[in-house]
């Protein structure tokens, strides 16, 4: 199910980036609606999708600027599988889509950073943290993005070394 919230047309885009806005995929309709309302003021169209297959299909059909994956509990494995599906796409605009994962805990944090996420948030997510993560993904240059991903991976590795049971 794909629903679009009202928002203005996206501002000017950087060369080589997708222009169809932000896609938020998750299994909680209330949380999806809330995230949509929080992200709409960023000036990007926001699409809310309730299942992973539809999310991957929507992003593949119309590359977005940021994909937010927010699935609960055991479905956190779904976040990683969806991320892998997006990264395997042959269209570079789709495969290069910045992905932010909203998870119940840090249990798969190292796996997520190794798979190429752009940010990771843990529930309960503060509104300002969600907006800042998406804004960062929208505004970073490729060099800044690579540096941000490298820093996130290094933090996840350090956390895994400090507490191997949590990795």
N, C-alpha and C positions, 0 to 999 in steps of 0.2 A: 504494500500500500504506500503510495507516494502522495504526500500532501505538500503544498507549497504555502508558506506563510507570506503575507504581504510584506514587501520591502521595496526600496528603490532599486533602480538599475545599478549594477556594480560599477564602482569607479574605474578609472583607467587601469589597465592591467599591464603587468610586466611582460616582456617578450618571452614567448615560449611557455607561458603558464595558462592553465585552464581558466575559464571565465564564468562557469555556471554556479559559483557561490559555494555554500557550505552544505554538506550532507551530514545529517545526524541520524545514525542508525542505532536502535536499541529496542529492548523488549518490554519497557515500561512506558505505556502511552502517556501517563501523566508527566513523567520525567522528560520524555521527548518534547511534549508541548511546552514545558517550562524552559528547557534548553533552547527551543526555537524562539521563545519570547526574549530570552536573555541575549541571544546572538543577533536577532534582527537589527538592533541599532547599529551594528557594525557596518551596515550599508550593503550587505551581500544578500542575495536571495538565499533562503534557508529551506532545505527540503528535509522532511521528517519521514523516516522509513522504519517500519516495525520488524523487518526480518533481514537476515544477512544475504540471502540469495537476491532479493530485490535491491538491496543496497549495492551489491557488486554489479548487478545488471545496470542499475541507474548510473553508477559512476563510469562503467565501461561505455555506455551509450552516450553520455554527456559528461566528459571529465569535469570534476569539480576542483575548487581551489583548496578545500580542506575537507577531510572525512573524519567525523567523530564517531567512534564505536563505543557504545555503552550497554553492554550486556551483563546481566547479574550471574552470581554464583558459578555453577559449573559451565555456564555459557561463556565464562571468561576464556575458555579454550576456543570458543567461537570467535572471539576478538582476534586471536592469533591466526586462526584459519582464514578469516575474512581478510586480514592484513596480507597474508600470503597470496590469496586470490587476486587481490589488487596489484601486488608487486609483480605477479606473473603475467600481467597483461602485456600484449605486444605493443600497444600504443604507449609511447614514452610519456605522454601527458597523463595517462591513467596510472601507469606504473610509478611515476614520480609524485603522485598525489601525497601531500603531507597527511599523516594519520595521527590522530590523538586518541588514546584509549582512556576510557573512564572505567575503572575497575573497583571491585569490592575491597581489594587488598593489594599488597605488593608481591604476592606469591609468585607471579610470572613476570616480574619486572625485568629481570635480566634477559629472558627469552624475548620479551617485547622489544627491548632496545636492540638486541641482536638482529631481530627481524626487520628493523628499520623504522620504528615509530618516530614521531616528531615530538611527542610529549605524552606524559602519563599522569593521570589524576586519580586520586583515591576518594571513594565516597566516604562520608558526605562531601560533596564538592561545593566549595564556596563560589558564589556567582562571579565574583571578581577574578577568581583563579581560572574559571572556565573561559571567560571573555578574554583574559590575558593570554591564555594558551592559544586560543583560536586567532587572536590578533597577531600574536608572534608568528604563528604559522603562515598567516596571510602576508606579513610584511617582511619576513626574512629574505635576504638574497640567498642564492644557492651556497655561497661560501659561508654565510652566517648559519644557514641550515645545517650544513655538514659539521660545523664547529659545535653547534647546539646538540646535535645527535652524538657526536664524539664525547662531549661532556656528560650527557645523560648515560651513555654506555659505561663510561668510567665510574660514575656514581653507583650505577647498578652493580658493577663488578666489585667495587669496594664494599657495598652492602652485602653481597653474596659471600665475600670472604669473611666479613664480620659475623654473619649469621647464615651458614650454609643451608639450614633447614628452611629458610624463608625464600631462597632463590628459585 
